[in-house]
Amino acid sequence: MAAPNLASVDWKRKENTLSHHTDQYNTQELVVRRGQPFAVTLTFQGGTRPSENLTLIAATGLTPALKAKTRVAFAVTRTPRSGSWSAIQTSSDASSVTISISSPPNALIGRYTLSVTAGSGSSAPATSLGTMTMLFNPWLTGDDVFMPNNAEREEYVLSEFGVVFMGSANRIVQTGWNFGQFQDDILNICLTLLDRSRSFIQDANRDMTHRNDPKHVGRVLSAMVNSNDDSGVLQGNWSGNYRGGQNPSSWTGSVDILRQWKASGYKAVKYGQCWVFAGVLTTVLRCLGIPTRMITNFNSAHDTDRSLTVDVYYDSSGNPLNLGADSIWNFHVWNESWFVRRDIGPAYNGWQILDATPQERSAGLFQCGPASLTAIKEGDVDLRFDSPFVFAEVNADRVTWTYDTSTTEAKRLYTETKSIGQFTSTKAVGSYAREDVTGNYKYTEGSAKERTVFEKAREKLNLNRMMPTAADLIPNVSGKFTLERTPEVGKDVCLALTLTNHASEPRTVETHMAAWTIVYTGKPVHEVWKNTQSMTLGPKEEKTVPINISYAEYQQHLTTDNMIHTTALCHVAKEGEALVERVVTLDNPGLTIRVLGQAKVNQPVPVEVLFTNPLAQEVKGCVLLAEGSDLLAKKIRLEAPPLGAKQVATLQFTVTPTRAGTRQLLVNFSCDRFQDVKAFETVPVAP
């Protein structure tokens, strides 16, 4: 019996990709979604199709096998079979046949080779039709990633750009991000990530047979987007020194990072921080068909010992100390992906937390999740995966200590239950607005329900009941920092410390104030200002101390996070101590993008970017980077001459859109005084 002699294979790419929502992938290979039929037309040589029945074979992986479901053979019939691979003949003539092929809704995702035999039996010789790629299908009710809301599918699967929220709880800023999941070669790179994972290398057959499960795929990719245990994509760096690589703040999208990883022979790209890891993981998961979004949590706890408390230390002068392994990040970015949880039950379906930032090991690897969002809110921290860590990020209690460096004595100032996990944010569907999702993670702070859930979580982790917070000695003096004006890089930071005596008798207060530049994880970089004042506050009196931190004091030590942590440790005679603190996030100067004309497919349109030097001195080393999927083929770099005091730089380039629809253009300007000043513009592209 001879193998079928094929003259041609028509994969019907246009019709198939439109119906499968895969028409945006920039590839010549057919890309389809599982559980949904697609058509191919086979034309045979000699003008005669085989008289025997045709059988199709779909195979994936290095060693396809029937038992592992990585190889499947199915006859072309006249009636469809639901729930399994099947093929029906929809039309034919003397030399060709059109076949509608269906896969089950739980088919393995990945690249398949498709071949055809004439006749039955495993020994019949086969002719290869070529390769195709199978993805998860959020449009199909039977798929584990099915998302019923069409606007959400458009946002969380098909949108190639978005925003990420950063800054601090009292100053939330947004910056654009180019996911670019449909760009040239990105799908190949995403499939390579799975094949280079520790899971695949250790047991390829087991890994392949689990590639129908978004839980497995998500967990594997949360490990592979960081490079800590494998040949993963990004190397993390929070030191403030980024020599030998790129400052994490300089990235504006995932496409460059993924292509650089491949081009280097799969060496880790330097460097990433949390939003970069989350941006890349969003790209990879959306590319494979798993609905995914980025989440930013402000005042995010890093609890290293599963105690659900985070200890923070200050010396007697109010300086932050790097004691203990716990920390509170000004913000932390992770991902939520949408799928069912067959392993823990339908009550926990829906959003699942995944985190590719390497923080703590899970089952020996730097990976995190998927942890069910419902489980986090309900305190079910005994469920897989990494629920105690995620619960603490949004709802740990903060314990503040003073530490005497000479006697090594630690004294607890207070325990505080409400500051961790604030303004948890994601991009709203269909707009750049910030959607607050704090209520998805926990009940209202301070409510009886929230405390009940917290105690339930502690009991599940076999932790002793907490000491009541009333045991803390809180003095009758409180304080707060307020900003006198919006803080901007290049200008003095003007604050005021207001102290209030709540008692009916006078109080003497000695206040030790300090300001440190920090990275966004809260890690101190350099002290830039300090002062000590003693004052007496009359009964119920309020006094204000003005504070001025000059540009000269902080300019050499400010990181690209633009953050200064101010503290005031108030020693109240005979009563104890009170700590006042605030993170100040400084604004970069503005950057203006102008698209000079109507953007149309395949027609160049000029763009100009304007930057005004706000300083009374010259800035040098001016560089502009720009990128945008379907607007620029690759990231462009423009250099500008030095810019005098208060002078405006105008940088021009052209974009040539390759696809109609809404696109995003992102620019990043740096010089010797300002690093990574960013802006983005939405560009509607006409056909």
DANORJO-V500245 format. One record per backbone hydrogen bond with DSSP energy under -0.5 kcal/mol. NH is the residue of the N-H (numbers start at 0). CO is the residue of the C=O. E is the energy in kcal/mol with one decimal. If there is no record, write none. Layout:
BEGIN
nh: (NH,NH)
co: (CO,CO)
e: (E,E)
END
This chain:
BEGIN
nh: (5,6,7,9,10,15,16,17,18,19,20,21,22,24,25,26,29,31,33,35,37,39,40,41,41,42,42,43,44,46,47,48,54,55,56,57,58,59,60,68,69,70,71,73,75,76,76,83,85,86,87,88,89,89,90,92,96,97,98,98,99,100,100,101,106,108,109,111,112,113,114,115,116,117,118,118,123,126,128,129,131,132,133,134,135,139,140,142,145,146,149,152,153,154,155,156,157,158,161,163,165,167,170,172,174,176,177,178,178,179,182,184,185,186,188,189,190,191,192,193,194,195,196,200,201,202,206,207,208,209,209,210,212,213,216,217,218,219,220,221,222,223,224,226,230,231,232,233,234,235,236,241,244,245,249,250,253,254,257,258,259,260,261,262,263,264,265,266,268,270,271,275,276,277,278,279,280,281,282,283,284,285,286,287,288,289,290,291,292,294,295,296,297,297,298,299,300,301,302,303,309,311,312,313,314,317,320,322,326,328,329,330,331,333,334,335,336,337,338,338,339,341,343,344,347,348,349,351,352,353,354,358,361,364,366,369,370,371,372,375,376,377,378,378,379,380,382,386,387,389,390,391,392,393,393,394,395,396,397,398,399,399,400,401,402,403,404,407,408,410,412,413,415,420,421,424,425,427,430,434,434,435,436,436,437,439,440,440,441,446,450,451,452,453,454,455,456,457,458,459,460,461,462,470,471,473,474,477,479,481,483,484,488,490,492,493,494,494,495,496,497,497,498,498,499,500,501,501,506,508,508,509,510,510,511,511,512,512,513,514,515,516,517,518,521,524,525,527,528,530,532,534,536,537,539,540,542,544,545,546,548,549,552,553,554,556,557,561,562,563,564,565,565,566,567,568,569,569,570,570,571,571,572,572,574,575,577,579,581,583,583,584,585,585,586,591,593,595,595,596,598,599,600,601,602,604,606,607,608,609,610,611,612,612,613,618,621,622,623,624,625,626,630,631,635,637,639,642,643,645,645,646,648,650,650,652,654,655,656,657,658,660,662,664,665,666,667,668,669,670,671,676,677,678,680,682,683,684,684,685,685)
co: (3,42,42,40,8,11,12,13,14,15,17,16,16,21,181,24,130,132,134,32,100,98,9,39,96,7,40,94,4,43,44,93,116,73,114,71,112,69,110,65,64,64,57,55,53,74,86,80,101,74,99,76,87,97,97,95,41,90,39,96,87,37,98,85,103,210,133,131,58,129,56,126,54,124,52,116,120,115,113,113,111,29,109,31,287,136,138,139,142,137,147,148,149,150,151,152,152,153,176,174,172,170,167,165,163,161,251,159,176,159,179,25,182,182,184,185,186,187,188,189,190,191,193,196,197,198,202,203,204,205,206,207,209,211,212,213,214,215,216,217,218,219,220,233,195,229,223,224,268,233,271,239,241,269,246,247,177,177,253,254,255,256,257,258,259,261,260,260,232,234,234,272,272,273,274,275,276,277,278,279,280,281,282,283,285,284,288,155,335,333,424,331,295,421,329,328,392,326,300,301,396,398,320,400,318,314,312,320,301,299,519,519,296,294,353,292,351,290,336,349,143,339,340,340,344,345,338,336,370,334,367,356,364,361,364,352,352,383,350,371,372,373,374,375,374,378,379,382,380,385,386,387,388,389,390,390,391,307,415,309,397,413,311,410,313,408,402,403,403,401,399,399,397,298,297,295,434,432,427,425,432,433,423,434,423,436,436,437,437,443,446,447,448,449,450,451,452,453,454,455,456,458,457,467,468,471,472,499,497,495,493,493,586,487,548,491,492,546,481,544,479,495,496,542,477,540,475,499,536,506,534,570,508,532,509,568,510,530,566,528,564,525,562,522,518,516,516,514,514,512,510,508,506,535,502,537,498,496,543,494,492,547,549,549,550,553,553,558,517,583,515,563,581,513,579,511,567,577,509,568,569,575,507,570,571,571,569,567,565,563,581,582,561,583,486,609,607,593,605,594,683,602,685,656,599,654,652,593,650,591,648,589,610,646,611,642,639,669,637,667,635,665,627,627,625,623,621,618,641,612,614,643,610,608,648,606,604,630,602,629,629,684,682,680,626,678,624,676,622,673,619,668,675,666,664,662,681,660,682,598,683)
e: (-0.9,-3.4,-1.9,-2.8,-0.7,-2.8,-2.8,-1.8,-2.0,-1.7,-0.9,-2.8,-0.9,-1.2,-2.0,-1.7,-0.6,-2.9,-2.7,-1.0,-2.2,-2.2,-2.3,-0.5,-2.8,-2.4,-0.5,-3.1,-2.6,-1.0,-1.0,-1.7,-2.7,-2.9,-2.7,-2.6,-2.1,-2.9,-0.5,-1.3,-1.8,-1.1,-2.5,-2.6,-3.0,-0.6,-2.9,-0.7,-2.2,-0.7,-2.2,-2.0,-0.6,-2.7,-1.2,-2.4,-2.1,-2.9,-3.1,-0.5,-3.0,-3.5,-0.6,-3.0,-1.8,-1.6,-2.4,-3.3,-2.6,-2.7,-2.3,-2.6,-2.8,-0.5,-3.6,-0.5,-1.3,-2.7,-3.5,-1.0,-2.2,-2.6,-2.9,-2.2,-2.2,-1.6,-0.5,-1.7,-2.0,-2.4,-0.6,-2.1,-2.5,-1.8,-3.4,-1.9,-1.4,-1.0,-2.2,-2.7,-3.2,-1.8,-2.0,-2.4,-2.1,-2.4,-2.0,-1.7,-0.8,-1.9,-1.7,-0.6,-1.9,-0.5,-2.1,-2.4,-2.1,-2.2,-2.0,-1.2,-1.7,-1.5,-1.0,-2.4,-2.5,-1.6,-2.6,-2.7,-2.2,-0.7,-1.0,-1.7,-1.9,-0.6,-2.3,-2.7,-1.9,-2.6,-2.2,-1.9,-1.1,-1.7,-1.9,-2.1,-0.5,-0.8,-2.3,-1.9,-2.7,-0.5,-1.7,-0.6,-1.4,-2.7,-2.7,-1.0,-2.5,-0.6,-2.6,-2.5,-2.4,-2.1,-1.9,-2.9,-1.8,-1.8,-2.2,-0.6,-3.6,-0.7,-2.3,-1.4,-2.1,-2.6,-2.1,-2.3,-2.4,-2.2,-1.9,-2.3,-2.5,-2.7,-2.3,-1.6,-1.2,-2.8,-0.6,-2.1,-2.4,-2.8,-2.7,-3.0,-0.5,-1.8,-2.0,-2.2,-1.6,-3.0,-0.6,-0.7,-2.6,-2.7,-0.6,-1.5,-2.4,-2.2,-2.4,-1.5,-1.4,-3.1,-2.8,-0.7,-1.9,-2.4,-2.7,-2.2,-2.7,-2.2,-0.6,-2.1,-1.7,-0.6,-0.6,-1.8,-2.0,-1.7,-1.1,-2.7,-3.6,-2.3,-2.1,-1.0,-3.7,-1.7,-1.7,-0.6,-2.0,-0.5,-2.4,-1.8,-2.2,-2.1,-0.6,-1.0,-2.4,-2.0,-1.3,-0.8,-0.5,-1.9,-2.9,-2.1,-1.7,-1.2,-0.5,-1.8,-2.0,-2.1,-2.8,-3.0,-0.5,-2.6,-3.1,-2.7,-2.7,-2.8,-0.8,-2.2,-0.6,-3.0,-3.1,-1.2,-3.1,-2.6,-2.8,-3.1,-1.9,-2.7,-1.3,-3.4,-0.6,-0.6,-3.2,-0.6,-0.7,-1.9,-0.7,-1.5,-1.5,-2.3,-1.8,-2.3,-2.5,-2.1,-2.4,-2.2,-2.4,-2.0,-2.4,-2.2,-1.3,-1.7,-2.9,-1.8,-1.9,-1.1,-0.6,-2.1,-1.7,-2.4,-2.7,-0.7,-2.8,-2.0,-3.1,-0.6,-0.6,-2.5,-2.2,-2.7,-2.7,-0.6,-0.6,-2.9,-3.0,-2.9,-3.4,-0.7,-2.5,-0.5,-3.2,-2.4,-0.6,-3.7,-0.5,-2.4,-0.6,-3.4,-2.2,-2.5,-2.2,-2.6,-1.8,-2.0,-2.5,-3.5,-1.1,-3.0,-1.3,-2.2,-2.4,-2.6,-3.3,-0.5,-1.7,-2.4,-2.5,-3.1,-0.5,-2.9,-2.7,-0.7,-0.5,-1.4,-2.8,-1.4,-1.2,-2.2,-0.6,-2.5,-3.4,-0.6,-3.1,-2.8,-2.6,-2.7,-0.7,-3.3,-3.2,-0.7,-0.8,-3.0,-2.2,-0.6,-2.4,-2.0,-2.1,-2.4,-2.2,-3.5,-0.6,-0.6,-3.0,-0.6,-2.8,-2.3,-2.7,-0.7,-2.5,-1.7,-0.5,-0.5,-2.1,-3.7,-2.0,-2.6,-3.1,-2.5,-2.9,-2.5,-2.3,-0.6,-0.5,-2.9,-0.7,-2.6,-0.6,-2.7,-3.2,-2.5,-2.0,-2.3,-2.1,-2.5,-2.5,-2.8,-2.5,-2.8,-0.5,-0.6,-1.3,-2.1,-3.4,-2.8,-0.5,-2.2,-2.4,-1.7,-0.6,-2.3,-0.7,-2.5,-2.4,-2.9,-3.0,-2.7,-2.4,-3.2,-2.4,-3.1,-2.7,-3.2,-0.6,-1.9,-2.4,-3.3,-0.6,-2.5,-0.5,-3.0,-0.6)
END
